[in-house]
Structures are given as structure tokens and as C-alpha cells.
């Protein structure tokens, strides 16, 4: 026998998320445009719009007259109604950003990390940087949805555990998501840095970015995969260890324990002050990845890459143009992230907003 009202809360959350997701990309919208875009009934949309307006997420922005009858109310999203904090953890520093409901970065803070830092030291720095961030840009705490962490891998996103992060001694099976939620007293989303980064690119680029990859070069090399319109994490949520693919059989030993990885060869070229060779090696790796995934977009990011932006862009673009068979058919766009150093932290914040207001799922979020 059906139970009246069973599942109603879930359905409301799902419908609200659909409408907020649409509102983030539409400067102005009315009930009929939401009905057309979502497939919800006019009555359901009216209820969703009333709820969202009551919560301050959207607001009226005029009316549209269409012949006889009552004019249609036009709405717009209130970007300042909700915020999220995003964190990018590197091996030397932690970068925080505060983003509004549409994912725009409104403030940022950076703090150094001790050499070979521990989980406790990381959480101390995040807490201090968060306090500094909110001192400089005060926000009502109830408007902050949560905190997203973009972390060095390997990483078990499903269970919120960092598993033997490369070049970090104190990170064997650390339940960072739970530790951060307990210490920071807020909902926490943990993901690989590169997966957070490619999420930011997908937000910024819209529906045209259906199959793409973000290549990050910063104290290592990784790849965030966006396949079929969603982040791809793999069977163990550890996809993206792009730097640890072998490109030279019998090559030098890598930190991951294999020989001849792209990352160790690239880093040796950089250490020898041969950035052009390092960029060419990256280009070879990118073409290998393209042959495997057939994505249409390659976005370059990372502080180490940005220091030599033109060299990397030229070499990777040349590799794509010259080494991909039938490049006239298998076309690939190569670009640099417009978000610069903020791409990982911003993406981590966007993942929190996706979970709460853009996608009907709270998978991967733990906390208050």
C-alpha cells in the first residue's frame, strides 16, 4: 500500500535542485521557461519558485506581458544568498576561496604549510585561513553551505579517505573528510584536486564542455576527467593519476614506485632547466590520454605550468595537432584555465554548491 507523502522531502529537494541549477545559468527566467527546461508541471514549478523565493535564493525581477491575462513574473537568482568555501591543498601551501551561489570567487586567502605536514597541521592552517577569509569578507555563517577540499591523491572520494598521498609521509588512510567536518564544524566535501578543478571548468564553460580533461602541473602531474557531462572518478574513485603513466620503459624510479613515469621524467627535465623538453613530455602524455578517452577539450592549469604558460601551450597544442591521427576529424581544443591559481579551490566550492543546490545528491558530503 502506498504511504501518503512518502518520499516527498526527497522530491522537493530534487525539484528545487533542478530549478536552482537552471537559475545559475539563466540571467532571467519565468515559470513557463522552467517548465520547458525541467519537464515539471506548472503547479510543481509554482511551488518550487515560491519555496526558493521564500528562502531568498531567487527574487522577482519584473514581469513579462504576453497578450491578455495575468503577466508572468520574471525571476533571477540571488548570488549572495548562499556561499561555499573551497580549499586547494598542495604540498607547500593551502589556498582558500569564498564563492557565491553562482560560483564566482568573491574572496581568497593563502597560507603556507609546514614541510611534510600532518593532518592536524593542515586542519589548523585551514581553520586559520578560513578565519582570515571571513574577517576580510564577513558573511552570515548560516549562508555558508559547506567547505570543499581539493586534495593531493591517491584519494578515496567515496569514503572520504586520503590513501598514501604521493610525497606526503603522514597520509596513510587518513579519514580527512570526517576529521575536517569535526574540526571545522561544517559540511565537508573531499575530492581529488584535479577533479575539483575540472568541475570548475565545466561550470564555467557550460553544456559545450561535455567531454574534457584538466591537466594540472603543480608539484606533480594529474588529470581531472569530465566524461559524458559529469566528473569521472573510476571504480575506486582514484581516476586521474595521469602523471604515473609510464612513458619510458626502464626509466628512472618515480615516487609512486614505478619506473619511467611521465611525472618523474617531466620533473627531471624541469630540474635540468629544460622547460621545453618538460612541455614536450607533457604533450606526449596528453596525446596518450586523448587516444584513450577521445575528449574534445584539454585545459591546462597549475602553478608550475603557469610560470611557463606559453611554452606549455605551444608544445601541447603542437603535440595534439601533429601526433593525433586525423586531427582534422578528432579535433581538440587546448586552452589555459581562466581561473588561474584559484581553479582547484573554486572547483571544490562548486562541488559543495552542486551537492546542495545543483545536483539532487549529497553523495560524498559529511558534516553538520
DAZIVEN-V137019 format. One record per helix or strand. SS is the DSSP state (@ for helix, = for strand). FROM is the first residue (numbers start at 1). TO is the last residue. If there is no record, write none. Layout:
ss=[SS;SS]
from=[FROM;FROM]
to=[TO;TO]
//
This chain:
ss=[@;=;@;@;=;=;@;=;=;=;@;@;=;=;=;=;@;=;@;=;=;=;@;=;=;=;=;@;@;=;@;@;=;@;=]
from=[8;29;31;42;58;72;79;83;93;105;119;141;144;155;161;174;176;188;193;212;221;230;242;246;253;259;261;262;275;297;303;309;333;340;365]
to=[25;29;38;54;64;77;81;89;100;112;136;143;151;156;162;174;184;192;208;217;227;232;244;246;253;259;261;271;293;301;306;323;336;358;366]
//
